[in-house]
Amino acid sequence: MKGKVALVTGATRGIGKAIAKLLAEKGLHLGINGRDEEALRKVGHELEAFGVEVCLVPGDLSRVDVPERIVKTT
């Protein structure tokens, strides 16, 4: 799976953050989403330490435009 791209929502804490870390450890590049931009940047820096590219896409998934923007940006 190394070198592939994964998209993780809710990546700033809990299960989403744990999943993002596991995928980064396995060498996947990531698009990560969360509502808290500051927390998202912090997690992004943590994940980049695994040597993968990380695309930060802040936003609330309950808004109609956000899911499509997350996918396009990632």
Steps between C-alpha positions, in 0.01 A plus 500: 500500500805725531471809278121483465271778622238474774245752621420511871222713645486589867879475506564746782419261785381158607450222249556726198840612629600143585403382151695784337811412704473131412468580130794742513711234674421270208622766253171629362473866403202661668223748457374581849190686607379653823305804616776647717765649266764539772461140614505387136834677442644339812395151393627571148848576636494183709410293194763662278761364742426159348633628166165524323325788330203641689225718352300694759136565415314671785123504502178373652366192320143599583530782242397388152805642319768362730514127404554578131765762586683249719514242222603751231770657716645165607 
